[in-house]
Amino acid sequence: MSTRETEHLRVLIANERRDRLALVAPIVAALGHEVIAREIDVEDVGPVTARERPDVALVGLGESSEHALGLIEKIVQEATCPVILLIHAPDPGFVKEASKRGIFAFITDAEAKDWQSSIDIVLRRFAEFHDLEGAFGRRAVIERAKGILMERHSVSEKSAFALLHESSRQNNRKLIHVATAVVDGHLLLPKQTEASA
């Protein structure tokens, strides 16, 4: 992710205190970003996140730590953007609880000049996390396809992978697409005879 990709971000800010939202919004705007939503209610933040699809969310700790943790959970459930916890002063216990809910980082009010650097790092880590998550998902599909081919063709794991690889090469298709077709029941499976059907 280049600096250019983090120059103008769509940012959701959430805090149970309106006065804190009013303080954070101009700082975000001064960084060159757009505040697309300001949320207070835990029940509203999830649907707003799903609808607006922000690039990053800043969740502030207001009066209630449970309220802030609820905001974090609802945004993380939508899994559309990384969440950064915004706190007034360091609070290791609360940061630990927030990390269990899925935050990618925390920043303090005192470090407003450093917010952009933190946002850049978080966005890079979030992209890497999604790439890794995608790789695990692709690996799982390939493993399932190998298992199906092993059972249907009565071949070894190595031979099943060779079937996938050869089909990928011959048809000029990515291995994951061939594996997905196998899992979906389309490709490389022996035709059932009328007697076996």
N, C-alpha and C positions, 0 to 999 in steps of 0.2 A: 504494500500500500504506500503510495507516494504522498509527499506533502500536499501535492495538488489535490489528491482525493480527500484530504481532511481540511481543505480550505473553507468550504461552505457546507456545514452539516445541518441536518434537521434534528433539533434537540428537544426532547421531552423533559420537562422539569416537574418534579413532584415533591410535595412537602405538605404536612398538615397545616402549616402556618402560611397564610397569605402574604404576610409581611416578608417572610423569607423568600417566597417566590418572586416578590417584587424586587428584592435585592439581587437575586441570582440572574434574572432575565437580562438586565443591562450588561452584566459581565459577559454572559454568553454572546450577546449581540456585539459587544466590543471586540470579541475574538473573531468576529466575522461570520457567526453562525445564526441560524434562524430558530427561535423558540416556536415550535409548532403546537405545543400544548402545555398548559399549566394545570396540574391535577392535584387535588387535595384528597378526594375520596378513594379509599382502597377499592371499592366495588367498581368505580368508573375507570380506573387506570388501565386495567387489562383490555377492555374493549377499545379504549382510545389508542393504546399501543398497537393493537391489531389493525385498527382502521388507518392510523396515521403512519405506521411503519417508520419510526424515527431511526436515525443513524446511531444515536447514543441517548441514554437516559441518565439524568442526574437526580438522585433521590436524596433529599435532605433529611437530617434527623431533627424533628421538631420537639414537641413536648413529650411525645410517647414513643419509646423505642419499638413497642409492638406495632404501632401504626406505620412507622418507617419500614419495619420488617415485612409487614403486609403489602406495602407498596412495592417493595423489591420483589417479593414472591410473585405478585400478579404480573409484573413486567417480565420477569424471567420466564414465567410460564408461556408467554407469547413467543419467546426465543427469537425475537426479531432484531434485537440490538443488545449491546453490552450495557450493563448498569454500573454506574460509578456512584459510590456513596459520598455525599457531601456532609462533612461534620464541622462543627465550630472549633473543636479542640480534639486532640488525639484521645481516643477512647478504645483501648485494645480489646476489652471485653465485648463491646458492641460491634466492633469491626469483625471480631471472630464470629459472632452470631450472623452478621450480615453476609460474611463469606460463605457460611453454610447455606444461605439462601440463594447464592449465585452471583454476588457482585464480582466485578473484575478488578476493581481498585477502589481506593478512597482518596479523597483530597480534602483539605481543610480550607476554611475561608481565608486564613492567613496566607495561603499560597496561590491566590487568584492569578498572579502573574505567571505561575507555572501550570495553570490548568490545561493550556493547549498541549504542552509536552505530555502531560498525563493522558489526555484524550488520544493523542497520536499513538502512544504505547498501547493503550487499551484497545484501540481499533485494530492494531496489528495483531495483538494476542487473540482477539475475538475472531479475526479472519483465519488465523492459524488453527484455532480451536475448531472452527467449522470445517476447515480443510481436513483436519485429523478425523473429525466425526464422520465426514464423507468417506474418507479412506476406510475407516472401520466398517461403514455400511456397505461399501463396494466389496470389501473382503468377505463379509458375511454372505452376500449374494453369490459370489464366486464359489465359496465353500458349499453353499446349498446346492448350486448347480452341479458341482462335482459329485456330491452325494447322490443326487438324482441320476446322473449319468452312470455312476458306479452301480447303482441298483438296477437300472433299466437295461444296461448293456453288459452287466456282470463283468466289469473291468476293475482294475486297480485304480487307486487315487491318481497315480502318475498318468495312467492311460486316459482317465477322465479329463485331467487337465490338458493333456495333449489334444484331445478332441476339441475342447474349448479353444485352445490356442490355434489349432489348424483352421477351424471354422472362422475364427477372427481374421486370420491372415488371408484365407481364400476369398472371403467376402468383404475384405477391407472395412471391417467394423471393429469398434473397440471391444476388448475382451468383456468389459462390464455389460455392454449391450447384448452380446451373445449369451452371457450368463443369465441376464435378466430374461431373455427370451426362453431359455431352458426352464427357469423357475416358473415362468408364466405358462409353460407347457407347449411352446411352439416349435422349438428348434432342437435338432439332434436327438429327438426321441423316436424310438422305433414305432412304426405304425402298428396300431392294434388290429389284429385280424378279427373278422366277424365272430369267430368262435370264442376268442378271448374277451371280446367286448360284451 
